[in-house]
Amino acid sequence: MTNRSNNLRSVAVQTGVVGVLIGIWTLVWATGIFHESALPSPLAVLRAFGMELRTWRLTNDLVVSLFRVSCGFSIAVALGIPTGLWLGRVAASREALLPQSLTAGLDTFRHPVVRRG
C-alpha cells in the first residue's frame, strides 16, 4: 500500500509543480513585461496547440524533423564508422589526422602505466 501512496504523492507533487509554473507564466504574462509575440498567454498557447493538432501541421512537422534527424544520423554513421576503423588500422592516417596529444592518450590504453610503490 505504501508503494501506491508514494505514486499518488509523486503525481500530486508533479501536478503541483506544473500548476505553479503555469501560474508564474500567467503572472509574468499579465504584467506585460514581454510583448505578446515573445510570451503569449497559456490560453493562447493551448488554442494554438489545438489548431496545430486539428490541421495536422504538427504531425507533418514532426515527420519532417524525424526524417532530417534520421538522415543526419545515417550520414554520421556511414562516414564515422569507416573513418574510425581506417584511423584505427592505418598508422599513417592516425599520425596524419589525429593530434599527437590524443594519440599519446590512446597508447595508454594499449600499454597501461604500471605504478610500483
C-alpha distance (Angstrom), angle and dihedral (degrees) to the residues before:
residue distance angle dihedral
M1 . . .
T2 3.79 . .
N3 3.80 90.7 .
R4 3.81 90.3 56.9
S5 3.81 92.5 47.3
N6 3.82 89.9 48.7
N7 3.81 89.5 52.2
L8 3.81 91.4 49.6
R9 3.80 91.0 47.6
S10 3.81 90.2 49.5
V11 3.81 92.0 50.7
A12 3.81 90.6 46.9
V13 3.81 92.0 51.4
Q14 3.80 92.3 47.5
T15 3.80 91.8 48.3
G16 3.79 90.0 48.5
V17 3.79 92.5 51.1
V18 3.81 91.6 50.0
G19 3.81 89.9 48.0
V20 3.81 92.2 50.5
L21 3.81 91.7 48.5
I22 3.81 91.6 50.0
G23 3.80 88.6 47.5
I24 3.80 91.7 52.7
W25 3.80 89.3 47.0
T26 3.81 90.2 52.1
L27 3.80 92.3 48.4
V28 3.81 92.9 49.7
W29 3.81 90.1 46.9
A30 3.81 91.6 49.0
T31 3.81 92.2 53.6
G32 3.80 89.8 61.2
I33 3.80 93.7 -136.4
F34 3.80 90.7 138.2
H35 3.79 127.9 44.5
E36 3.81 115.8 -102.7
S37 3.82 91.1 -110.8
A38 3.80 91.3 54.1
L39 3.81 96.8 44.9
P40 3.81 115.0 14.9
S41 3.78 121.2 -170.3
P42 3.80 118.8 -92.4
L43 3.81 89.4 -113.9
A44 3.83 91.4 53.8
V45 3.80 89.9 50.5
L46 3.81 90.9 49.5
R47 3.82 91.2 50.1
A48 3.81 92.3 47.9
F49 3.81 90.8 47.9
G50 3.80 90.1 52.3
M51 3.80 90.7 50.0
E52 3.82 90.8 49.5
L53 3.80 89.7 53.0
R54 3.81 94.2 46.4
T55 3.81 94.0 50.0
W56 3.86 93.2 44.1
R57 3.80 89.2 -128.6
L58 3.80 91.7 125.0
T59 3.81 90.8 53.8
N60 3.79 92.3 48.4
D61 3.81 91.7 49.1
L62 3.79 90.4 48.3
V63 3.81 92.2 51.9
V64 3.81 91.7 48.8
S65 3.82 91.7 48.5
L66 3.79 92.8 49.0
F67 3.80 89.6 49.2
R68 3.81 90.5 53.0
V69 3.80 92.2 47.8
S70 3.81 90.7 48.5
C71 3.81 91.7 49.9
G72 3.80 92.0 48.9
F73 3.79 92.6 48.2
S74 3.82 91.4 47.2
I75 3.79 91.9 50.8
A76 3.82 90.8 47.8
V77 3.80 91.8 50.7
A78 3.81 93.6 43.4
L79 3.81 91.5 52.4
G80 3.79 102.5 28.9
I81 3.80 101.9 51.1
P82 3.83 96.7 49.8
T83 3.80 90.7 43.0
G84 3.80 91.7 50.9
L85 3.78 92.0 47.9
W86 3.80 90.9 47.9
L87 3.82 91.7 49.2
G88 3.78 90.2 48.5
R89 3.81 95.3 50.2
V90 3.82 104.1 36.7
A91 3.79 112.2 62.1
A92 3.82 93.6 -165.9
S93 3.80 91.4 57.3
R94 3.79 91.0 47.9
E95 3.79 91.6 51.1
A96 3.79 92.7 46.4
L97 3.79 99.6 45.1
L98 3.79 107.7 28.8
P99 3.79 123.3 70.7
Q100 3.78 114.8 -109.9
S101 3.80 93.0 -119.2
L102 3.80 91.2 56.8
T103 3.80 94.4 48.8
A104 3.81 89.8 49.7
G105 3.78 88.2 54.8
L106 3.79 91.3 49.3
D107 3.80 91.0 52.3
T108 3.79 90.5 61.0
F109 3.80 88.5 65.1
R110 3.79 91.3 56.3
H111 3.80 95.2 40.5
P112 3.80 108.7 26.5
V113 3.76 118.0 -156.2
V114 3.78 110.4 -109.4
R115 3.77 113.3 -149.2
R116 3.73 118.4 -155.9
G117 3.69 118.5 -166.4
